Amino acid sequence: MFRKILVAIDRSPNGKAIFNEALALAKVTKASLMLLHVLSSDENDSPQIPTLTTLQYYPLDRELLEDYWKQWQTYEEQGFKLLRSYTEEATNAGVSTEFTQNSGNPSRNICEVAQTWGANLIVVGHRGRSGLNELILGSVSNYVFHHAPCSVYVVYAPVTLKFEAHIINQTQVVH
C-alpha cells in the first residue's frame, strides 16, 4: 500500500481539494505526506517577467527589476505560508507531513521530487485543459501521468464548482 504520498499543490481553487484528497488517503493508509509547491510563471498569480512588449514602453532599468524581485519574494513567501498551513492541518490530523517548494517546470519537478523522495503515489490536480489549450500549454497532470516513477492519482475540479460558476456568471449578466 502507499507509505509515501507526494502532493503537488498549487494556489488554484482546486488546490484545497487536492490536499483534502491526499490527506484522506494518508489517514486511511497511514502514509506520510510530502507537500510540493512549484514556483512557476504558469501559476495564475505568479509575477510575470517583463516581456519585450513591456520593455518597449518601459526600458529595462533597476527599478523594474527591483519591483519584479519584490513581487517574486512575496509570491514565494505566500507559497511557504500555504505549505505551512497545510502541513499544520495534516500534522494536527495525525499525519506525518513535510514540505518543499521549488522553482522551475512543475511537471518535471513533480516527477523528480517523487523519484528522490521515494514516493509510492503522486496526487496532482487537473485544471481541465483540453484540446488545443492542452496541446499548446501542456498539461502537468498528463506529463506526470506518463513520466512518474510511481502511481498517480489525478484530482479533477469538482463539477459543482464549475456548474455554480456558470450560474453565477449567468446571474451577473441578468442583473
C-alpha positions in Angstrom: 0.0 0.0 0.0 1.0 3.6 0.0 3.6 4.8 2.5 4.8 8.0 1.0 2.4 10.3 -0.9 3.7 13.3 -2.8 1.1 16.0 -3.1 1.6 18.6 -5.9 -0.2 21.7 -4.7 -0.7 25.0 -6.5 -2.7 28.1 -5.4 -5.6 27.4 -7.7 -9.1 26.9 -6.3 -8.6 23.2 -6.8 -5.5 23.2 -4.5 -7.5 22.6 -1.3 -9.4 19.7 -2.9 -6.1 18.1 -3.9 -4.8 18.5 -0.4 -8.0 17.1 1.1 -7.9 14.0 -1.1 -4.3 13.3 -0.3 -4.9 13.8 3.5 -7.8 11.4 3.4 -5.7 8.8 1.6 -2.8 9.3 4.0 -5.1 8.8 7.0 -6.6 5.6 5.6 -3.2 4.1 4.6 -1.2 5.6 7.4 1.1 7.1 4.9 3.3 10.2 5.3 2.9 13.3 3.0 5.3 15.4 1.2 3.6 18.7 0.1 5.2 20.2 -3.0 4.6 23.7 -4.4 6.5 24.6 -7.6 7.1 28.3 -8.2 6.3 28.8 -11.9 5.2 31.5 -14.2 2.4 29.1 -15.3 0.6 29.7 -12.0 -2.1 32.4 -12.4 -0.9 34.8 -9.7 2.9 34.5 -10.3 4.8 37.6 -11.1 5.5 37.9 -14.8 8.9 38.5 -16.2 9.0 41.8 -18.2 8.3 40.9 -21.8 9.7 42.6 -24.9 6.4 44.5 -25.3 6.7 45.8 -21.8 10.3 46.8 -22.4 9.4 48.8 -25.4 7.4 51.2 -23.2 9.4 50.8 -20.0 13.2 50.3 -20.7 14.8 47.7 -18.6 16.1 49.5 -15.5 16.9 48.8 -12.0 13.5 49.9 -10.7 11.7 47.5 -12.9 13.9 44.6 -11.9 13.6 45.5 -8.2 9.8 45.6 -8.5 9.8 42.2 -10.1 12.1 40.8 -7.4 9.8 42.1 -4.7 6.8 40.6 -6.3 8.7 37.3 -6.7 9.7 37.3 -3.0 6.0 37.9 -2.0 4.9 35.1 -4.3 7.5 32.8 -2.8 6.5 33.7 0.8 2.8 33.1 0.0 3.7 29.7 -1.2 5.6 28.9 2.0 2.6 30.2 4.0 0.2 27.9 2.2 2.5 24.9 2.7 3.0 25.6 6.4 -0.8 25.9 6.8 -1.5 22.6 5.1 1.4 20.9 7.0 -0.1 22.1 10.3 -3.5 20.8 9.3 -2.2 17.4 8.3 0.0 17.1 11.4 -3.0 18.0 13.6 -4.8 15.2 11.9 -2.1 12.8 12.9 -0.3 12.5 9.5 3.4 12.8 9.3 4.0 15.7 6.9 6.8 17.7 5.4 7.0 20.2 2.6 9.3 21.6 -0.1 9.0 24.5 -2.5 11.0 24.5 -5.7 11.0 26.7 -8.8 11.0 25.7 -12.4 9.0 23.4 -14.6 6.1 21.9 -12.5 5.8 18.7 -14.5 9.5 17.7 -14.3 9.8 19.0 -10.7 7.0 16.7 -9.5 8.5 13.6 -11.1 12.0 14.4 -9.8 10.8 15.0 -6.2 8.8 11.8 -6.4 11.9 9.9 -7.5 14.2 11.5 -5.0 11.8 11.2 -2.0 10.8 7.6 -3.0 7.0 8.4 -3.3 4.6 5.5 -3.8 1.9 7.8 -5.0 1.6 11.3 -6.5 -1.6 13.3 -6.0 -1.9 16.0 -8.6 -4.7 18.2 -9.9 -6.2 18.6 -13.3 -7.1 22.1 -14.5 -9.5 20.9 -17.1 -7.5 22.0 -20.2 -8.3 20.0 -23.2 -7.9 20.1 -27.0 -5.8 22.9 -28.4 -5.2 24.5 -24.9 -3.6 21.3 -23.7 -1.6 20.9 -26.8 -0.2 24.4 -26.7 0.1 25.0 -23.0 0.6 21.4 -21.9 -0.8 19.6 -19.0 1.1 19.0 -15.8 -1.1 16.0 -14.8 -0.7 14.5 -18.3 3.1 14.8 -18.2 3.2 13.4 -14.6 0.9 10.5 -15.5 3.2 9.5 -18.3 6.6 10.1 -16.7 6.1 9.4 -12.9 8.2 6.8 -11.2 5.1 5.6 -9.3 1.3 5.6 -9.3 -0.6 8.9 -10.0 -3.9 9.9 -8.6 -5.5 12.9 -10.5 -8.0 15.1 -8.7 -10.4 16.8 -11.0 -12.1 20.1 -10.1 -15.5 19.4 -8.6 -18.2 19.5 -11.2 -20.5 21.5 -8.8 -17.9 24.3 -8.7 -17.9 24.6 -12.5 -21.7 24.5 -12.6 -22.0 27.1 -9.8 -19.6 29.4 -11.5 -21.6 29.1 -14.7 -24.8 30.0 -12.8 -23.1 32.9 -11.1 -21.9 34.3 -14.4 -25.4 34.0 -15.9 -26.9 35.7 -12.8 -24.4 38.6 -13.1 -25.4 39.0 -16.7 -29.1 39.1 -15.9 -28.8 41.8 -13.2 
